[in-house]
Amino acid sequence: MKAFLTAIAAMAVITVAAPFALDQIGFSAADAGSGSAVRLD
């Protein structure tokens, strides 16, 4: 039971922290999905 609760807590922390961490390193879904290398058929 202890491992299950630890896993749930870890998932919650990752879910909340991921957008902030990705923003800090400069990752943007808008940048990844647009540009000269993207084909829009």
ABEGO torsion letter per residue (X at the ends): XAAAAAAAAAAAAAAAAAAAAAAAAGBBAAAAABEAABBBX
